Amino acid sequence: MRFHVLATDYDGTLADQGRVGEDVLNKLKEFQVSGRRTILVTGREVKDLISVFPEYKIFDYIVAENGAIIHETATGKDQLLGPEPDPSFVKSLEERGVYPISVGKVIIATWEPHEQAVLEVIKGSGSERQVIFNKGAVMILPPGINKATGLQHLLHHLHLSLHNTVGVGDAENDGALLQAAECAVAVSNALPGLKGLADLVTENAHGKGVMELMDRVIATDLEELDGKMQRHYLELGVLEDGAPFCISPYRSGILLAGASGSGKTTFTISITERLVEQGYQFCLIDPEGDYLQLPGAVVVGDEHVMPSMDQIRDLLRDPGQNLVICALAVPLDERPQFFSRFLTMFHELRKEYGHPHWLLLDEAHHLMPAPAAIVSDRLPDDLNNFIIISTSPHALHPSTLSRAGMVITIGKDATYPIELYCNALKIPMPDGVPILGENEIAVWDRERAQPPYKAKVRLPSQLLQRHKKKYAMGDMSYNSFIFTGAESKQHLVANNLMMFVHLAEGIDADTWMFHLGRKDFSRWFEHTVHDEELAEVGREAERMNEVSASKKHIIDYINQKYTA
C-alpha cells in the first residue's frame, strides 16, 4: 500500500458552506477502516472549527491555524509550532484601522482590503512575519509556518511520511500542502492556480470530490496516477537518445546482477543518493561490509556484533532515518534465518507505516538461497520497492527471481547474468542484449515487455568528489598529458589539471596551437579526465583557433570547477 494518509483541507474541500455532509463522514469512516489515516489541515482556529464542525473528533489530529497548531482531538491538547501573537503588534493593526481581527494561539487573521496596512505594520514592527492569502482572508504567521510544515511535524510524530500522503485542497493556502504531498489533488471547485499543481482534479466538488478521491485510493491505491507523479521518479542515468533513465519510486522489484568488480556497489550507492535526495527512506542489508561509509545512513552491526531486530525496528520507525544493516557477524549458514526474521519485522513496519520505502539486498543469494524455499515462501506477495543485488542470480530461489519486474546487468558481459536469470526461471532469452561500455548498464523491463536497452549511469557524488580531487591535484601517472610540440622537442608532463594549467600558462604559442589543432586537449578531458563538460570547453576552444582566447577559455573553466 502506497498511500496511508489523507490530508484534507476543510473549507471548500471537505466542507461546503462550512458544513460536512453525513455521506462524507461515513466515507471517512470507511477510509479509516481500510487501514489508512485521515488528518484535517485547516486555516481555521480550533475553537472556530469546533463550533461549525461538531463531528471533528472523526479525525484523531487536526493541523489548525494554517500549520501553526497541532490539535489532538482525544485529549484536547494543542501543540504550538510558533510563538503566541505579540499584543503590541495586534494593537498596531487596530490603530491602522484593520478590522475585523481574529487572534488565535499563533495566527492573526483579517480580511482584504487590509493587506497593505498589514504589510506596513509588519515593516514598521521590525519583526519577521509572513502573510498568506486565502479567498479574501489575510493570515499573518511566523516565518516558515504553513500547512505543509504543520503536517510534516505531525507525520513525524506519528512515524508517517509525506511520501505516503495524499493532499487535497481548493484554495491558495493549500498550495504548500499539495506541493509537499506525494500525490496532489484539487477538488473540481478549486482555484485554477491550485488545479495547476494537482496530479488529479476530481470530477465532483467539495466533500463529494473528497469522497471520490477516497474511493479511488481504496480501490486502486492511485496506481493509475503514477505516470502523473514523475516529479518523484529517481533519475539514475541517461539513455542513448539523451533522455533521462528514471524509475518510479513505487514499483515491482529489480534484480541488479553482474560479476564481482563490475560496478554493482558503485551503482547501488548512486541509487541510495537519489533516494536520499528525494527523501525516500531505504534499508540496505550488507553482508560483506561494502556500505559501512554510506552517506546519509546509520550502520548497525559490524564484524563482531550481530544487529538486533529491536534496534533495527526502532531506527526504521523514523521515516527520515536510512539504515545499513551490516551482517558480517551473521554466519553464512544462518543468514537465511536472519533474513527471514528481518523480513517479518520489515513487512509489519511497511503495513503499519508505509515505509521504509525501499529495501536493498546486497549479495542476496546469501539471504535467499535457492534451497531455502521457506524463506522465499515468506517473501510477501505485496512486497515491492526492492532491489536484489547478486553476482549469482541462478543461486536465488526462482520464486524470488520471478518477483523482479526489471533486470539490470552491469559489467563487460551484460548477457551472461540475463542467461542465468532466464535459465533459473525457464524462460526464453530476450533478443538484442546491448554491448556495454564504461559506466553503462543493460536494462530489461520485463514488466513492460520492452527489449533490453542500455543507459549510462550517474556516478555517486562521493566518487565524483574523489575523482575530482585526483584529477585536480593527484598523480595521474601514465594518464598524464604530455606537451611535446610539433617536433617532439619538449616533454612537459601535466600529471593533473593544476599542473596542466601551470604549464599551459607558460607554454609557447606554437606548442599550444599544435595540441589544440589536433584536438588533444578535448580528447584528454573526455577520455582520461572523464569530464564531458570540460571536454566541451576544450572543443569550444578548438573552434576559437586563437592562442590567448583558447588558453583563457580552458584555464578559467578548470580554475573555476576544480579549485573552487
N, C-alpha and C positions, 0 to 999 in steps of 0.2 A: 504494500500500500504506500503510495507516494504522498498523498495529501491527508494529513492527520488533523489539521486545524483550519477552521473557517473563521476569519476575522472580518466582521461586518460593521459598517457604519450604521448609524441609527436613522437620523432624519433624512428622508428622501431615498433611503435604501431599504432598510428593514421596515421602516415605518412610512406610512402615507398619512400626511396631515397630522404627524405626531403620534399616530396610533398603529399598533401591530395587530393584525387580524388573527383570529383563532386558528385559521388554517396554517398560517405562518408559524405559530407557536407549536402546533402539532408536528410540522415538518422539522423544526429544530429538535424536538424530542426524538424523532425518527433518525435524524442525522447523528445524534449523540449515541443512540443505541447501536449504530454501525461501528462504534469504537473510536469515533472522532470527537475532537473538542471544538467548542464554539466560544468565541471571545467577541464581546461588543466593544467597539472602538468609536468613541464619540467626542464631539467638541463640547457637549453639554457638561455642566456641573452635576455631580452625583445627586444632590438633593432635587435639582430640577428634573433630572431624568426619572427619578423615582416617582415624582408627582404625576408624570404623564404615562409612565410605563410600570404599573404595579406588578407585572409579571417578570420584573427584571432579574429575579433570582433563578430564572431558567438558565442564566449564564453564571458560571462559577466566579468569573472575574470580568471586570469592566475596566477598560482603559478610558479614563474620562479626562475632561479639560484639555482635549486635543493632545493627549500624550503625557500630561503632567501628573496625572493621578492614577495609581493602580488601586482599584477598589475590590476587596474580597467580599462577595455577597453573603457568604455564610456567617462571617464574623462582623461585617460592617466596618472593618478596618480599612483605612486609607493609607497608602504609602505615597508620600510626596516626592516627586522626582525633580523638584525645583524649589527655590525659596518662596516664602509667602510674599504676597504683594506689599510694596512699600506704601504706607499710608500717605506719605508726602507726595508720592507720585500720583496717587488717586486724587489727592486734593488739587494738584496742579491741573489735572484733567478737568475737574469740576470748575476751577477758576477760568478755564478757557471755554467754558460753556458746553463741554461734552456731556450729553445726556440722551438717553439713559446710560448708566454704567452698572455693570454687574461684576462684582468682585468675588472670585472663587477662592479656593485654597492656594492656588498658584496663578490661575488665569485672571486677566482683567479683560472684559469684553464690552464693546459698544457697537454702534451701527454706523454705516455710511449715512451722511457725508462727512463724518467726523475724522476720517483717516488723516487728513492734512494736519489737523490740530493735534492728533495723537503723535504723528511723526515729529512735529515741532516740540512737543513736550518731551519726547524721548531724547531729542537732540539737546534740549536745554538741561535735561537732568544729568547728563554725563554718564548715564548708566547704559549697559548693554541690554537691549530688548529687541525682540523681533515681532513683526506684525504679520499675521496670517489672515487672509480673507476667505470668507465662506458665504456665498449667496447673500451678500449685503452685510453680514456680520464682520466686525473688525476685532480680531482677537490678539491680545498682547501677551507674549510669553517670554520667559527667559530664553537666551540663545541656545540652539541645539535641541530644543524640545519640539517634537511633532508626533503625529500618530505612529510613525514608523519606529521612532526611538522608544516610545512608551511600550509598544507591542514587543519590541525586541527585549526590553528589560523584563517583561512578564514571561515571555517564552523562555528566556534563560533561567528564570526562577523555576519554571515547570519542566526544565530539561528538554525543551522542544526547540525546533529550528524554523527560521523563516523559509528554508528550502522545502519544508513540508507544509507550507501555509498557502491558502488561497485568500486573497484580499479582495473585498468588493465594496464599491462606494459609488457616489454620484456627483460630488462637488469638488471645489478647488482644494479644500483641506484634506481630501482623500488621496491627493497625488503622491505624497510621500509613502502612504500605506501601499498603494498599488505598485510603486516602483520597488519597494522592499520585498514584497511577497513573491514567492516563486511563480505563482500564477495570478495575473491581474485581471479583474473582472469589473466591468461597469454595467449597471442596470440600464435599461433602454431609455430611461428618463434622465440619464446623466448628462452633464455639460459636454459639449463637443470636444473640448480640450482633454477631458478625462477619458473619453472614449478613445482618443488617440493613443493613450498609454496602455490600453487594455488588450489582453490576449483574447478576450471574449466579451462581447456585448450581448446581454441577454435579450431575448425577444420580448419578455414581459417587463413591466415597470415595478418599481418599489418592491414590496415584500414578495409579490408573485415572481419577480425576477430572481430574488434570492432563493425562493423555493425551487425554481427551475434549475438554478445552479446546484443546489444541494442534491436534487435528483440525479444530475449528471455525475456529480462526484461519487455518489453511492453506486451508480450503475457502472461507470467506466473508469473511475479514478482520474478522469480527464485525460486519458491516454491519447485521445484523438487530437488534443491540443499541443502535443509535444513539438510538432513542427513549427508552431507559432511562438514557441519559447526558446528560439535558437540563441537568444542572448545569453542563455545559461550553458550552451554547448561548450565542451572542452576542446580547445584548438591544440592539436598535438603535432601538426606538421603542415606540409604544403604538398598538394597533388602536382602531377606533371604539367597540368594546364595553368598552374599558378594559384588555383583556388585553395582555400584552407582545408585541411583534413581535420574534421571535427567528429566527435562522438557525443551522443546525448548523455546527459548526466544520469538518466534513468533508463536503463536498457537491460537486455539479457547479458549473460556472461561473455567474457572474452578469454580466449586462450592465447597467451603470448609464449611462443616457442622458438628455440634456437640453441645452437651449440654453446658450450662454455666459452666465454670471452667474445661472444658475438655482439654484445651491446644490450642485452636484456635489462641488466641492472641500470645502465645509464638511461634507457628509455623509461623504465619504471620510475626513476627519480624525476624525470621530466613530467610524467603523468601526475605524480604527487604534487609537484609545483603548481600545475594547473588547478588541481583540486584545492590547494591552499589559496591560490589567487581568487577562486570563485567562492570560497567559504564552505566547501563540502567536506564533511568530516570523513576521514579514512582510518582504517585499521589495517596494518600490514603485519603478517606473520613472517618472521625472518629466521629460518632455521640455521643459516650459515653465518650470521653476523655481518651481512653486507650493507646494512642500512642503519648502523648504530649512530652515524653522524647526520642523519637525515634532517634537513632544516624543517622547522615547523611542526615537529613531532616529539613526544616524550617516549623514552625507551623503558620498557620494563623487562626484567630478566637479564642475565648475562651468561657467561660460560660456566659459572659456578652455581647460580641461583635460578631455579625454575620459577617462572612468573606465576603468581597466584590468580585464580579466577575472580576472587573478590576484588583484588586490586584492579584487575582489568575492567571489571564491571563498573566499579566506582569511577574510573577515569573516563570510560566511554559514555557514561550518562551525560557528560558535559558535551554538547554538540560542537563546541569550539575547540575541543581537545583531540588532536590527532595522536595516534598511538602506533608505535612499533613494538611488537612482541618478539623479543629475542628468545628463540627456542634452542639455543646452543646446549643448554644444560639438560634438555629433554633427550634421553637415549633414543637412538634411531628407531628401535622396535616399539617404543612407547609413544611415538609421535602421532600415529593414527588415533589412539585412545585420547591423547591430549587434545587433538583437534576436535574429536567428537564431543568432548565436554565443552570445549570453547564454542563450538557451533551451536549447541543447545542454548547456551547463555546468550550468544550473539543474536540468534533468531528471536529470542524473547525480548531483547532490547529493541530490535527493529520493529517488532509487532507493537510494542508499547509506545515508542517514541518516534519511529520513522528513521532513525539513524543508529549507528554510523551509516553514512550514505554509501561508502564504498569499502569493499573487502578485497585486499590484495594478498594472494597466497604465493609466496616465493618457494621454489623447489616443492611444488605442490605434490609431486609424486612421493615425497616423504610423508605427506599428511594424508593423502587419499590414494594409497597404492592399489593397484588392480585387485589383489587378493582380498582386500578389506571391504567386502561387499556391505558389511554392516555400517561402515562409515558413509559410503556413498548413498546407501539407502536413506540415511538421515539427512542428506542434503535436501533441504525443503524445496518443494516444487515452486513456491513463490519467492525463492531467493533470487535476487537479481543484483545488478551493480557489483559484479565481482570480476576479478582478473586472476586467472590461473596461470602461473609462470612456471615453465618447466623446460628442462633440456630433453626430457624423455616423455613426450605425450603418450606413447604406447604403454608406459608404465602406470598410467592412470586408469581407473575403472571406466569402462565405456559409458556408464550412466552419468558419470561426471563430465566426460568429454562432450556428450550429447547436449549438455546444458549451455555450451558455448555457441552463441549465435554468430560470433565473429572470430575468425582465426587470424592472428598477426604473427608473421615469422620475420626473423631478423638474422642477419649474417650472410656469408657468401653464398650458401646454398639454401635458397628460400623454399625449394621444392621438397627436400627431404623431410622436414617436420610436418609438412602437409600430407606427405605419403604415410608417415607414421600415424597421423590422426585419422586419415581415411581408412587405413588398414584396420585400425582398432575398432572403428565403427562399421566396417564392412560397407563402405560407400565408395562410389567412383571418384577418382581424382578429377579436380577441375582442370579445364584447359587453360593454357596461357599464363602459367605462373611466371611473373616477371623476373628478370635478372636484376639483382640489386647492386647498387654502388655504395659508397661510403655514406653512413648515416641514413640509409634507406630501409624501409620496411615493406613487406608484401602484406596486403590486406585482402582477406577473403570474407566477404559479408554474406554468409550462408543465409542469414535471416531474410535478406532482401533478394536472395538468389542472384547476386551480382558476381561476375567473374573476378578473379583476383586482379588487383591493381597495386601500384606502388606509390609511396609517399616519402618525402624527405622529412625526417623528424626534427623537432625543435630540441636542441641540446639543453640540458639543465643549466640554469643560470650560474650555479656554483662551479660547474665545469667550465662554462664560458669565462668566468672570472679567473679561474686557474690558467686557462689558455691565454687570456688577455695579458696576465702578468708574465707568463712565459714568453710570449711574443714581444712584449714591450721591453722587458729587462733581463730575461733569462738567456740561456745559451742554446741557440737553435742548432748548433753543431753543423752537421753536414747539410742541413736545410737552410744554411745562411745564404744571404745574397752576396754575390761577389762582383764588384765593379772591376771590369777588365779593360774596357775601351775597345776600339775597333781592331787594334793590332795586338791585343792582349799584353800590352806593356805594363799594365797595372794588375795588382791582385789585392784589392782592398775589401776586406771581409766585414760585412754587416751581419753579426750573429744575432741581432734582434732589431726591433724597429727603432729604438732610441739610437743605436749605432748607425742605422740606415740614415736617420735624419742628420746625425752629426757628419757623416761622410758626404751626404748629398749637399749639405750647405757649403762644403769646401771643394767639391768635385769640379773639374773643369767642364766647360760647356760642351766640348766635343764628346767626352765620355758620357755625360748625361744624355745628350741627344742620341748617341749610339744606342743606348739601352732603351730610351724612350721610343725610338723608331722601331725597334724590334719587339716592342710590347713586352719587354722583360719584366717591367715593374708590375703591370696589371696581372700577368701570369703568376708571379711570385705571391702577390697579395691574395689571389684567388685560390691557388692550388697548394700553397705552402703555409701561408698565414691563415688561410680559411676564413677570410673576411670579405664577403661578397660586396659589401658597401665600399670598403677601401679599394677593392678591385675596380669598381665602377668609377671611383675618383681617379684611379690610375688611367682608365680608358678616357675619361674626360680630359685629363692632362695630355694624353697622346694626341687627341684631336686638336689641342691648342697648338702643338708643334712649335713651341717657343720656350726658350730656356727658363727665364725668370718666372713667367706666369705659371708654367707647368710645375716647376720646383715648389713655388709657393702654395699651389693648389694641393699638392700631396703632403708637404710638410705641415701645413696648417691643420689638415684633417687629422694626421697622426698625432700631433700635439694635443689637439682638442679631445680626441677619443681615448688616447692611451695614457695621457698624463693628467687628465682632469681628476 
